[in-house]
Amino acid sequence: MGADGRNSVVRDCADLKVENVGASMDSVQVRLSKHPDDPKLFLYSDRGKTIVTIDRGDYWHCGFAVPKGTAEKMRARGIKDLRASIVEVAPFLRDRVTELRDWSDVKLLTVRADRLRKWYRLGLLCIGDAAHAMSPVGGVGINLAIQDSVAAASSLAEPLRKGTVSSDHLAKIQRRRSFPTSLTQHMQAIIQKQVWRGLDKPQAARPPWALRQLERTTLPCRMRTRFIAVGFPPRAREDPRRLQMKDCPVLCSMIRRCICNYAPQGAISG
Ligand SMILES: Cc1cc2nc3c(=O)[nH]c(=O)nc-3n(C[C@H](O)[C@H](O)[C@H](O)COP(=O)(O)OP(=O)(O)OC[C@H]3O[C@@H](n4cnc5c(N)ncnc54)[C@H](O)[C@@H]3O)c2cc1C
């Protein structure tokens, strides 16, 4: 099983063909302290600058999006420039950006968005980012990885036990998971394009007219929440809790760990 993430060694060694689906950004990650009266918003985006603030209890885990390949230039401009950029888009952080003393307080995460043409070879199946590296847009990559593992466990438990796994079993898993994966990557690309549209524009960015109209109704809100929390169908139908440890111990324990980690935030589907 290749489940070693977006820099998968397994998929490289297996010589599986990768299709790049475009990731025009990287993410600069920083930690800033949280104050009780801070706004509860998750995403701030304006004039081509975007920052997400993830509530980690006593601090904000911030991801500042930068166009791909520009992190070095940003570094050359110095830490003060990064602080100013953060304040520009999320002014409430003004009183604490000095917590970023130098670049050792900053981590650059390279974003990749791609997918394998074929997720398997006889004896090997790639799932999660190893099969389809997801961009951070929407925070849905974990959901897809978990859903892949549930689909794999459900389809392979019995044949693994009997020792009858064939390429057909593996192809079936790819068929089942390809549609939600490519649709999600497509949505991520559209959202990413929207975010970068304001790049280099001096005036404040405004969402497009159609989006503003949609925001006035409750349906798109519900659709968006569903997309983030559950993803697109078809999802794994089987309840992983019904899988027996003896059927497939490694996959079962992976899934159970994921459920324990993510279920409280409601970020998992059946
Ligand atoms: C900057 C950034 C922010 C993101 N933010 C979010 C978010 O907020 N929410 C969200 O849902 N998704 C997010 N994503 C996407 C998400 O991280 C991935 O889609 C998801 O983690 C994929 O899960 P995975 O199990 O396939 O891979 P990973 O989570 O990457 O897990 C792979 C595991 O394999 C291990 N591994 C790697 N190589 C080896 C090796 N050679 N030997 C042994 N072990 C190895 C790693 O240590 C790791 O534990 C983000 C992505 C990026 C780039």
The ligand as a Gaussian input file, in Angstrom:
#p B3LYP/6-31G(d) Opt

LIG

0 1
 C        0.262000      23.360000       3.106000
 C       -0.818000      22.320000       3.134000
 C       -1.872000      22.459000       4.026000
 C       -2.909000      21.521000       4.038000
 N       -3.960000      21.707000       4.897000
 C       -4.965000      20.808000       4.921000
 C       -6.049000      20.943000       5.838000
 O       -6.119000      21.893000       6.625000
 N       -7.019000      19.986000       5.834000
 C       -6.989000      18.913000       4.984000
 O       -7.886000      18.070000       5.005000
 N       -5.976000      18.764000       4.104000
 C       -4.959000      19.673000       4.063000
 N       -3.934000      19.509000       3.175000
 C       -3.898000      18.313000       2.341000
 C       -3.601000      17.129000       3.255000
 O       -2.441000      17.387000       4.020000
 C       -3.394000      15.857000       2.472000
 O       -4.323000      15.734000       1.418000
 C       -3.548000      14.653000       3.394000
 O       -2.665000      14.789000       4.508000
 C       -3.234000      13.356000       2.671000
 O       -3.193000      12.296000       3.605000
 P       -2.226000      11.074000       3.356000
 O       -2.448000      10.132000       4.493000
 O       -2.409000      10.561000       1.976000
 O       -0.755000      11.674000       3.381000
 P        0.015000      12.348000       4.623000
 O       -0.919000      12.972000       5.562000
 O        1.092000      13.189000       4.002000
 O        0.671000      11.097000       5.367000
 C        1.728000      10.383000       4.805000
 C        2.444000       9.672000       5.917000
 O        3.445000       8.840000       5.357000
 C        4.644000       9.035000       6.107000
 N        5.768000       8.769000       5.196000
 C        6.182000       9.476000       4.133000
 N        7.248000       8.910000       3.564000
 C        7.525000       7.806000       4.271000
 C        8.511000       6.796000       4.167000
 N        9.431000       6.809000       3.209000
 N        8.504000       5.813000       5.091000
 C        7.567000       5.775000       6.065000
 N        6.605000       6.714000       6.220000
 C        6.586000       7.709000       5.322000
 C        4.611000      10.468000       6.566000
 O        5.427000      10.651000       7.701000
 C        3.135000      10.643000       6.884000
 O        2.838000      10.250000       8.199000
 C       -2.875000      20.420000       3.152000
 C       -1.802000      20.262000       2.258000
 C       -0.782000      21.211000       2.240000
 C        0.356000      21.041000       1.270000

